């Protein structure tokens, strides 16, 4: 029988941190051994399970070196600057990393690839199993429909999200563009205003909505002559992301190094 996986959670006081800690409290395969937050947080020293109403005996701390000394894997859904610091410490300590942070630059992504030469990393813009199934469906749809259908991607998130379009929406665009033989950097349009002229056929458009407490809605619209095909995923809570992240952490048990995504975790590659 395998030992229970020891997990550290970064951003423990955030919305995703709460969901991860709740999911770990219900898991038979993994357990929370450390909970991290930024220096100065009002949550430091408090029980990590307090927001969910289920105390877990793990206090929130800001010392990542101490936290990772206890952990097999770090799960990080924070901000790029913090995640990159955590990445280097994971690399130095040989700790596995599940990285769900979005908003990285091209240079940041190269740093993640480089670290994966030494440790195993699952890096994905969205850890939800349903969303990753949608990625596969989008590839199939784009290849079947091909030319003659205009592609638009619409995403909606809560008012607190700081990057746009979402990492998930961008990944959807990459999947569709790849299936159609296009370069997303050349065909993406991230907003329209004024006299834009007729829509060029190869364009992939992005529309962003921010408001309220929307967890995450994504729709890819294929608009043809006389018909529309819409592939949509809507998240009602953050629990699907947390459960997917735990699945990713368990996947990394059997890896020694390398960069993976949820398609690898789910066997959809």
N, C-alpha and C positions, 0 to 999 in steps of 0.2 A: 504493500500500500504506500502511495506517495505521501511525502510530508506536505503539510499545509503550506502554501506559498505565503511568504511574509511580504506585505505590501506597505510602502510609504506613500502618502498622498500629499502632493503639493497643492497649495491654495485651499487648505482645509476649511476655511471660513466662507468660501465662495459658494455659489449655487451648485456648480459641478462638484465641488468638494463635499458638500452635504450629501449629494446623491451617491457619490462613490463610497462614502463612509456608511451610508444606509445599506447599500448593496453588499458591502463587505460584512456587515453585521448579519446578513442572511446567507452568506456563502459557506459551503462546506469545503471548498477547495482553496480558499485564501482568507487571510486574516490581516487586520490592520495592526501594524507594529509602530508606526510613526505618522504624525500629522504635522504638516508644516504650514506656516504662514509668514508673511513679511514682517521684518522688525517694526515694532511700534503698533502692531495690530492689537485691537482691544480684546481679541480672542486668545492671545497668548496665555498659557497656563490653564485654560479652561478645558474641560473634557470634550474631545472631538465629537462625541455623540450627542452633545447637549441640544444642538438645533433640531435633531430628529426625535428627541424625547427618549432616546435609548442610550444611556451612558455606557461607554465602552472601556473605560479605564486608561485610555491613551490621552495624554495631555498635548495640546497644540504647542509647538515649539518653533523657534526660528533658526535653529542650528542644523543645517542640512547635513553637515559632516557626521554629526552624532546620529541623526536619523538614518542615514544610509548605512551606517555601521550595523544596523539591526535588520536591514531589509534585503530581500532578494530582488525586488523590482520597485521602481518609482513610477507612479502614474501622475502625469503633469498636464493639467488643463489650465494654464495661467496666461502669462503674457510673454511675447518673444524674448525680451531682455532677461527676465527671470529664468525662462526655460533654457536659454543658452548657458547661463551660469550653472544650472542644475545638470545640463548635459555634460559639461566638462568634469564635474565632480563624479557623476555616474561613470564616466569613462575611466577616471583615475581609480575608482574603487571597484570596477568590474560589476557594477549593478545594472541590471536590465532596465530598459526605459520604454514606457508606453507614453507616447507624446501626442496629445490631442489639441495642443495650442495652434492657433491660426494667426495669420498676419506676418509670417516670416518673409524676409527679403530673399532674393536669389542667393546672395552671399551666405545668409543664415542657413539656407537649405544645403548649401555646399558643406558648411561646417557639420551639419547633421550627418550627411553622407560620409564625411571623413571620420567622425566618431564611430560610425557603424563598422569601421574596419576592425575595431577592438571590442565592441559590445553589441549585443543584439538589440535592435530598436524597432518597435512598431510605430510608424509615423503616419497618421491619417487625419484628414480634415474633419472626418465624422466617423465615430466608432459604432454607430447604431447598425445592427444587422440589417434592418429593413432598408436603410439608405444605401448600404453596400450592395444589396440585391438590386436596387434601382440603378446603380452604376452599370451593372451587367445588362439590365433591360435597356438602358439608353444606348449602349453599344450595339445591341441587336437591332433596336429600332432605327438608329441612324444608318446602319449598313443596309437595312432593308428598304428604307424610304429614300435614302441617298438624295440626289438633286431633285428640285421641284418642291421642297418643303422648307419654309423659313423657320429658323430656330430662335426661340426667345426663352430666356431663363428668368423666372421671377422668384425672389426669395423674400421672406419676412422674418424679422426677429424682434426681440424686446428692445426697449429704448436704451438699455445700458450697453449694448454691443458696440465695440469701438472700431471694428474694421468692416469694410464693405467693398465689393460684395463678399458674402460669407465664403469661407474656405470650401464649404460643401458646394456652393453654387459654382465657384471657379473650377472645382474638380469635375463637376457635371459638364461644364464647358469644355474642359480638356478631353473628357471621354468622347463627347460628341464630335469635337474637332478631329480627334485622332481617327475615329471611325470613318470620317468623311475625307480624310487626307488633307486636312487644313491645319494651319498653324494658328492657335488661338491668339497669340500675340499680334498677329496681323489682321485677324477678322473680328475680334471682339469689339463691341461698342458698349460703353458703360453708362450711357445716358444720352437722351435726345432732347433738344430744345430748339425752338425757332424753326426757320425754314431749312429742313434737313435734306430736302431732295428725296427722290425715290430710293427705296431701300435696295441696296445691292444684294444680290442673291446669296453670296457667300457669308454675309454678316451673321454673327451670333450675338444677339442682344442680351443685356443684363438689366433688370429692373430691381431696385432695392427698396424695401419698406422697413421702417423702424417705428415701433410703437408699443406701448403697454407692456404686457408680460408675455408676448408671443415667444414660445420656446424655440420654434424653428419650423417654417413651412417652405417647401421648395417645389416648384413646378417647372418642368421643361415642356414647352409647347412646340409641336411640329405643325406649322400651318401650311396646308397645301391648297390646291384649287378645289373648292367644294367640300373640304373636310379638315378637321383639326384632330390631332392626337395629343393628349396631355398625359404626362406621367408625373404623378404627384406623391410626395411623402410629407406627412404632417406629424410632428412630435407633440404629444400631449403633456409630456414631462421629460425631465432629463434622465430618467431611469434607463431608457434604452441605450443612451450613450455610456452610462456607467456600467451596465451589464456587458456591453461590447468591449469596454476597456478591460474588464476582468477577464473576459475570454481571450483578449490579446495577451494579457500578462501570463495566462496559463499556456498559451501557444509558445511564448518565449522560453519556457522551461527547457525545451529540447533544442534550443539554438545556442550557438556559442558566439556568433557575431553575425552582422549583416543588417541591411535595412529592409523592412517588410511593411506592408500595409494590410488593411482588413481583407482585401481580396485573397491574400496569402493565408490569413488567419481562418477564413471561412472556406478555403479550398475552392475558390471561384476563379483562380488565375487560369 
